[in-house]
Amino acid sequence: MAHDIQAIDAVVNIWTDEALAARPKTFQGFFVDKIGVDTKTYGGISLDEMLRRMDAAGIEQSFLIASKSGQLGLPSSFHMPYEIVAAAVKKHPKRFHGLAGIDPTQGMAGVRELERAVRDLGFIGAHFYPHWFDMPPNHARVYPFYAKCCELDVPIQMQVGQSLVYSPDRRLRSTGRPITLDDIACDFPELKLIGIHVGIPWTDEMIAMAWKHPNVYIGSDAHSPKYWPRSFVHYIDTYGQDKVLFGTDFPVLDFERTIQEIDALNLRPVPKRKFLRDNALRVYKLGN
């Protein structure tokens, strides 16, 4: 489907065979049975196939996450090597950008890795999964990473809202209450914070944080637009039109279906363009 706005997807998982080799084999129950990813996609897709699907949806660019999901050595934890994402970006520099996952348990070694990802590999931001570490976003062990993001002048996105059971051998608590971003935004007013996954079931709390703080934004990924809370749709279309970034969390959401569901929301043209494209360009300093 062609689209009148060339969208930018701010939250995408790389799903090549090489990337899947770095992931545990225990997640099929989550991706396929729980959230409905088709088995063909779950089995892996090439970068060319991802680009074909992006083109069909009218998505010009995707931000690929080199996620750090838990402390290594614990059940189901894994780190996506930065180099896998960096290689995809190098191959298609006009279509992909890299986001560097962080692991707060790595301390200053992890902070230096984040700096290397930005300075040497060209990554444009950081990414954090609080629930994988059983830490709220405002935990002291994360603060050195926030300070480094300020120093590097890159945004950090993190999951807020509930987390699910990704693997039966390890059940993760939902630590990412949006209200915890209040502490971070007060302590680091120059840090661009993006609460991804809509904040569900605390969406109004996430909206309150984005309304309060100039440096707090919301990522719309991981939840189908047709099920978004009415307050969130209203926020995108009105007073929050400069504060929300489009995302899918692919393969959690399919590119084309997600765009179709956004079209069905009948957003006004200017807020829709900001949401699908302009806000990501501005927040991540990508120009036009």
C-alpha positions as CSV (number, residue, x, y, z in Angstrom):
1,M,0.0,0.0,0.0
2,A,1.4,3.4,-1.0
3,H,1.1,6.1,1.6
4,D,1.1,9.9,1.3
5,I,3.5,10.3,4.2
6,Q,6.9,8.5,4.2
7,A,6.8,7.2,7.8
8,I,9.6,6.6,10.2
9,D,9.3,3.6,12.5
10,A,11.1,4.4,15.7
11,V,11.0,0.9,17.2
12,V,11.9,-2.1,15.1
13,N,13.6,-5.4,15.9
14,I,16.0,-6.8,13.4
15,W,14.8,-10.3,12.5
16,T,17.5,-11.8,10.2
17,D,18.8,-15.3,10.6
18,E,21.9,-13.9,12.1
19,A,19.9,-11.8,14.6
20,L,17.7,-14.7,15.5
21,A,20.8,-16.8,16.3
22,A,21.5,-14.3,19.1
23,R,18.0,-14.8,20.6
24,P,16.9,-17.6,22.9
25,K,14.7,-20.3,21.3
26,T,12.1,-20.1,24.0
27,F,10.2,-17.1,22.8
28,Q,7.9,-18.7,20.2
29,G,5.1,-19.1,22.7
30,F,5.2,-15.4,23.3
31,F,5.6,-14.1,19.7
32,V,3.4,-16.7,17.9
33,D,0.9,-18.0,20.4
34,K,0.4,-14.9,22.6
35,I,0.7,-11.9,20.3
36,G,0.0,-13.6,16.9
37,V,3.1,-13.1,14.8
38,D,2.8,-15.5,11.8
39,T,5.2,-18.4,11.9
40,K,6.8,-17.5,8.6
41,T,7.8,-14.1,9.9
42,Y,8.9,-15.5,13.3
43,G,11.2,-17.9,11.5
44,G,13.2,-14.9,10.2
45,I,13.2,-12.4,7.3
46,S,16.0,-10.9,5.4
47,L,16.8,-7.2,5.3
48,D,15.5,-7.1,1.7
49,E,12.2,-8.6,2.8
50,M,12.0,-6.1,5.6
51,L,12.6,-3.3,3.2
52,R,9.9,-4.8,0.8
53,R,7.4,-4.8,3.7
54,M,8.4,-1.3,4.7
55,D,7.9,-0.1,1.2
56,A,4.5,-1.7,1.0
57,A,3.5,0.2,4.1
58,G,5.0,3.6,3.1
59,I,7.7,3.4,5.8
60,E,10.9,5.1,4.6
61,Q,13.1,4.4,7.6
62,S,13.3,2.1,10.6
63,F,15.3,2.4,13.8
64,L,16.8,-1.1,14.6
65,I,17.3,-2.0,18.2
66,A,20.4,-3.8,19.3
67,S,18.5,-4.8,22.5
68,K,20.1,-5.9,25.8
69,S,17.4,-8.0,27.3
70,G,18.5,-8.9,30.9
71,Q,21.8,-9.7,32.6
72,L,23.7,-12.3,30.7
73,G,23.7,-15.7,32.3
74,L,20.1,-15.5,33.6
75,P,17.4,-17.6,31.9
76,S,16.2,-16.2,28.6
77,S,18.5,-13.1,28.8
78,F,20.3,-12.1,25.6
79,H,22.2,-9.2,24.1
80,M,21.9,-8.4,20.4
81,P,25.4,-7.6,19.3
82,Y,25.7,-4.0,18.2
83,E,27.7,-5.1,15.2
84,I,24.6,-7.0,13.7
85,V,22.6,-3.8,13.7
86,A,25.6,-1.7,12.6
87,A,26.1,-4.0,9.6
88,A,22.4,-3.6,8.5
89,V,22.8,0.2,8.8
90,K,26.0,0.2,6.8
91,K,24.3,-1.8,4.1
92,H,21.2,0.4,3.9
93,P,22.2,3.8,5.5
94,K,19.2,5.7,4.1
95,R,16.7,3.2,5.4
96,F,18.0,2.0,8.8
97,H,19.4,3.6,11.9
98,G,20.8,1.9,15.1
99,L,19.6,2.1,18.7
100,A,22.0,0.8,21.3
101,G,20.6,-1.4,24.1
102,I,21.9,-0.8,27.6
103,D,22.4,-3.2,30.5
104,P,22.6,-1.3,33.8
105,T,24.3,-4.2,35.5
106,Q,27.4,-3.7,33.3
107,G,28.2,-0.4,35.0
108,M,30.8,1.8,33.4
109,A,31.8,-0.9,31.0
110,G,28.3,-0.7,29.6
111,V,28.5,3.1,29.5
112,R,31.7,2.9,27.5
113,E,30.0,0.4,25.1
114,L,27.1,2.9,24.6
115,E,29.6,5.6,23.8
116,R,31.4,3.3,21.3
117,A,28.1,2.5,19.6
118,V,27.3,6.2,19.1
119,R,30.8,7.6,18.3
120,D,32.2,4.7,16.3
121,L,29.2,2.8,14.9
122,G,26.9,5.7,14.2
123,F,24.0,4.7,16.4
124,I,21.5,7.6,16.9
125,G,20.1,6.7,20.4
126,A,19.9,4.3,23.3
127,H,17.3,1.7,24.3
128,F,16.4,0.2,27.7
129,Y,14.1,-2.6,28.8
130,P,13.6,-1.9,32.6
131,H,11.6,-5.1,33.2
132,W,14.4,-7.4,31.9
133,F,16.5,-6.1,34.8
134,D,13.8,-5.9,37.5
135,M,14.7,-2.2,37.8
136,P,12.4,0.8,37.5
137,P,13.6,3.4,35.0
138,N,14.6,5.8,37.8
139,H,17.0,3.2,39.5
140,A,20.4,4.6,40.4
141,R,22.2,2.0,38.3
142,V,20.7,3.5,35.1
143,Y,21.7,7.1,35.9
144,P,25.3,6.8,34.4
145,F,23.7,5.8,31.1
146,Y,21.4,8.8,31.2
147,A,24.3,11.1,31.9
148,K,26.2,9.6,28.9
149,C,23.2,10.1,26.7
150,C,23.2,13.8,27.7
151,E,26.9,14.0,26.9
152,L,26.4,12.4,23.5
153,D,23.2,14.3,22.9
154,V,21.2,11.2,21.9
155,P,17.7,10.2,23.0
156,I,16.9,7.1,25.0
157,Q,13.7,5.1,24.6
158,M,12.5,2.6,27.2
159,Q,9.5,0.4,27.6
160,V,6.9,1.8,30.0
161,G,3.6,0.0,30.9
162,Q,3.2,-3.6,31.6
163,S,5.6,-6.3,30.5
164,L,4.4,-9.8,29.5
165,V,5.7,-13.3,30.1
166,Y,8.2,-13.8,27.3
167,S,9.5,-17.1,28.4
168,P,7.9,-19.5,31.0
169,D,11.2,-20.1,32.7
170,R,11.4,-16.5,33.8
171,R,8.5,-14.2,34.7
172,L,9.4,-10.5,34.6
173,R,7.7,-7.9,36.8
174,S,6.2,-4.8,35.2
175,T,8.7,-2.2,36.6
176,G,8.2,0.5,34.0
177,R,5.5,2.8,35.5
178,P,5.5,6.0,33.5
179,I,5.5,8.1,36.7
180,T,9.1,7.0,37.2
181,L,10.1,9.1,34.3
182,D,9.3,12.1,36.4
183,D,12.4,11.7,38.5
184,I,14.6,11.3,35.4
185,A,13.2,14.3,33.6
186,C,13.6,16.5,36.6
187,D,17.2,15.3,37.1
188,F,18.1,15.4,33.4
189,P,16.0,18.2,31.8
190,E,18.2,18.1,28.6
191,L,17.8,14.3,28.1
192,K,15.2,13.2,25.5
193,L,13.2,10.4,27.1
194,I,10.8,8.3,25.0
195,G,8.4,6.1,26.8
196,I,7.6,3.3,24.3
197,H,4.8,0.8,24.2
198,V,2.1,3.6,24.9
199,G,2.4,3.1,28.6
200,I,-0.6,0.7,28.7
201,P,-2.3,0.2,31.1
202,W,-1.1,3.5,32.5
203,T,-1.4,5.5,29.3
204,D,-2.9,8.6,31.0
205,E,0.1,8.6,33.4
206,M,2.4,8.5,30.4
207,I,0.5,11.4,28.7
208,A,0.8,13.3,32.0
209,M,4.6,12.9,31.9
210,A,4.9,14.0,28.3
211,W,2.6,17.0,29.0
212,K,4.6,18.0,32.1
213,H,8.1,17.7,30.7
214,P,9.4,19.3,27.4
215,N,11.9,16.4,27.1
216,V,9.5,13.5,27.5
217,Y,7.9,11.8,24.5
218,I,5.7,8.8,23.8
219,G,6.3,5.9,21.5
220,S,3.2,4.3,20.0
221,D,4.5,0.9,19.3
222,A,3.6,-2.7,20.3
223,H,-0.2,-2.1,20.7
224,S,-2.5,-2.1,17.7
225,P,-3.8,1.4,16.9
226,K,-7.4,0.1,16.7
227,Y,-7.1,-0.7,20.4
228,W,-5.4,2.5,21.6
229,P,-7.1,4.3,24.5
230,R,-9.2,7.2,23.2
231,S,-7.2,9.6,25.3
232,F,-4.1,8.6,23.5
233,V,-5.6,9.1,20.0
234,H,-6.9,12.5,21.2
235,Y,-3.5,13.4,22.5
236,I,-1.8,12.6,19.1
237,D,-4.4,14.6,17.2
238,T,-4.4,17.7,19.5
239,Y,-2.2,19.0,22.3
240,G,0.3,16.2,22.1
241,Q,0.9,16.3,18.3
242,D,4.6,17.3,18.8
243,K,5.2,14.6,21.5
244,V,4.4,11.2,20.0
245,L,6.6,9.0,17.7
246,F,5.2,6.3,15.5
247,G,6.5,2.8,16.0
248,T,5.5,-0.9,15.5
249,D,8.0,-2.9,17.6
250,F,8.1,-5.2,14.5
251,P,7.5,-8.1,14.4
252,V,5.1,-7.5,17.3
253,L,3.0,-5.4,14.9
254,D,3.0,-5.8,11.1
255,F,4.1,-2.7,9.2
256,E,1.3,-2.5,6.7
257,R,-1.5,-3.4,9.0
258,T,-0.4,-0.8,11.5
259,I,-0.4,2.0,9.0
260,Q,-3.8,0.9,7.8
261,E,-5.2,1.1,11.3
262,I,-3.6,4.5,11.8
263,D,-5.3,5.7,8.6
264,A,-8.6,4.5,10.0
265,L,-8.2,6.8,13.1
266,N,-8.8,9.8,10.8
267,L,-6.2,12.0,12.4
268,R,-5.9,15.5,11.1
269,P,-3.3,16.0,8.3
270,V,-0.8,18.1,10.3
271,P,-0.8,16.0,13.5
272,K,-0.7,12.8,11.4
273,R,2.4,13.9,9.5
274,K,4.2,15.0,12.8
275,F,3.3,11.7,14.4
276,L,4.4,9.5,11.5
277,R,7.5,11.4,10.4
278,D,8.4,14.9,11.6
279,N,8.6,14.2,15.3
280,A,11.1,11.4,14.8
281,L,13.3,13.5,12.5
282,R,13.3,16.4,15.1
283,V,13.9,14.3,18.2
284,Y,16.7,12.2,16.6
285,K,18.1,15.2,14.7
286,L,17.9,13.5,11.3
287,G,17.1,16.6,9.2
288,N,14.3,16.3,6.6
